[in-house]
Amino acid sequence: MGNYLELILDKLDKKSPSHCAKLRQNLSYLGEDHSALANGFLARYENYLFKQKLNLDFGIDCYLRMIGDMGQERISFAREGRYSSSSFSEVEKRVYCRPEVMTYHMHGLVLAQFLWFEQYERLDFFLHHLKQSAGKLGSYLEIGGGHGLYVYEAMKLCPEIRQFDLIDISKCSLKLSRGIVDSRKIHFHLMNIFDFTEEHTYSFVTMGEVLEHVEDPLALLKKIGCLIGKDGISFVSAPINAPMIDHIYLFNNEQEIRELISQAGLTILDERKVASERVSDKLADKFKVPVMYAAIVKLKDNNNG
Ligand SMILES: C[S@@+](CC[C@H](N)C(=O)[O-])C[C@H]1O[C@@H](n2cnc3c(N)ncnc32)[C@H](O)[C@@H]1O
């Protein structure tokens, strides 16, 4: 298999040398699992680009546009102490209803999954828990599947599952995930998760980086409780102090996420928190460095009926 990660870093080096140097330094502690997962998914991504008559340079330019947006959002966040959008309708107008913006943003996120160590740590945490349940799962639902990386890995780990459901509110996201993952086992649903009426419960529900996209994350966590029922578990992740063009709900620290999880009637089985810069927790908190928080949750026992 080709070394797509290295190829992308080499190309990035030409377009943005200082950013690339930082990425290389940040990624240097990650081992072969990281390269193998990255190259497996990025090979599929390149194949998808090729079918669209595009190439990796397109993906890299999208990634750099996303980084540019992030820089602006961070300046505004430092000044205002809040995300630049606070309602779903604002983000709908600004991002979801603008295919060009949503497209470069989502392509940028594909590369970020492997170029940002905290994103890889999130995937690693997900895989660690999915491996523990693999072979025993009957059904899988993914909310806000985005680029399709998580459902792709879930399909590889859980061949026993006959159907994977993936819901996303954005046509651009569904086009991308369908194009990269390309499997008949996945049923793609274009809808807002709040409009999804479950016909049954799911043994595993994945919801990576969606909580911060909604106005009422408590309602979304309650929805997860209904979707997993008493026997299922869910992987949930959300960033803290992480301004982006499509983020609405600001989590100031992980305790706020834990409290919402508990208020929704869920309990945390395990969690992982990784700051996006190599700084202590204290400094990350003081300087509002974006932090990745992920948890495996289930319904609290007293909610079990
Ligand atoms: C940041 S991406 C996350 C991608 C992927 N799940 C991950 O963990 O990296 C957020 C995705 O959630 C989708 N999304 C946002 N709000 C949603 C909602 N209310 N219902 C369904 N999908 C939603 C967006 O369209 C986007 O594809």
The ligand as an SDF file (V2000), in Angstrom:
LIG
                    3D

 27 29  0  0  0  0  0  0  0  0999 V2000
  -17.5700   17.4470   12.4770 C   0  0  0  0  0  0  0  0  0  0  0  0
  -18.4440   16.3450   11.4710 S   0  0  0  0  0  0  0  0  0  0  0  0
  -18.1220   14.8320   12.3480 C   0  0  0  0  0  0  0  0  0  0  0  0
  -17.7110   13.7130   11.4360 C   0  0  0  0  0  0  0  0  0  0  0  0
  -17.4360   12.3880   12.1310 C   0  0  0  0  0  0  0  0  0  0  0  0
  -18.6030   11.9050   12.8290 N   0  0  0  0  0  0  0  0  0  0  0  0
  -16.2800   12.4640   13.1020 C   0  0  0  0  0  0  0  0  0  0  0  0
  -16.4200   12.0150   14.2420 O   0  0  0  0  0  0  0  0  0  0  0  0
  -15.1960   12.9370   12.7230 O   0  0  0  0  0  0  0  0  0  0  0  0
  -20.1300   16.6450   11.9310 C   0  0  0  0  0  0  0  0  0  0  0  0
  -21.1080   15.9320   11.0230 C   0  0  0  0  0  0  0  0  0  0  0  0
  -22.3860   15.9310   11.6930 O   0  0  0  0  0  0  0  0  0  0  0  0
  -23.3780   16.3170   10.7590 C   0  0  0  0  0  0  0  0  0  0  0  0
  -24.4890   16.8940   11.5520 N   0  0  0  0  0  0  0  0  0  0  0  0
  -24.5060   18.0650   12.2190 C   0  0  0  0  0  0  0  0  0  0  0  0
  -25.6740   18.2600   12.8340 N   0  0  0  0  0  0  0  0  0  0  0  0
  -26.4400   17.1730   12.5570 C   0  0  0  0  0  0  0  0  0  0  0  0
  -27.7610   16.7850   12.9070 C   0  0  0  0  0  0  0  0  0  0  0  0
  -28.5460   17.5630   13.6540 N   0  0  0  0  0  0  0  0  0  0  0  0
  -28.2380   15.5970   12.4440 N   0  0  0  0  0  0  0  0  0  0  0  0
  -27.4480   14.8040   11.6450 C   0  0  0  0  0  0  0  0  0  0  0  0
  -26.1880   15.1330   11.2930 N   0  0  0  0  0  0  0  0  0  0  0  0
  -25.6800   16.2900   11.7350 C   0  0  0  0  0  0  0  0  0  0  0  0
  -22.6770   17.2800    9.8260 C   0  0  0  0  0  0  0  0  0  0  0  0
  -23.3220   17.3870    8.5880 O   0  0  0  0  0  0  0  0  0  0  0  0
  -21.3010   16.6330    9.6990 C   0  0  0  0  0  0  0  0  0  0  0  0
  -21.2670   15.6880    8.6520 O   0  0  0  0  0  0  0  0  0  0  0  0
  1  2  1  0
  2  3  1  0
  2 10  1  0
  3  4  1  0
  4  5  1  0
  5  6  1  0
  5  7  1  0
  7  8  2  0
  7  9  1  0
 10 11  1  0
 11 12  1  0
 11 26  1  0
 12 13  1  0
 13 14  1  0
 13 24  1  0
 14 15  1  0
 14 23  1  0
 15 16  2  0
 16 17  1  0
 17 18  1  0
 17 23  2  0
 18 19  1  0
 18 20  2  0
 20 21  1  0
 21 22  2  0
 22 23  1  0
 24 25  1  0
 24 26  1  0
 26 27  1  0
M  CHG  2   2   1   9  -1
M  END
$$$$
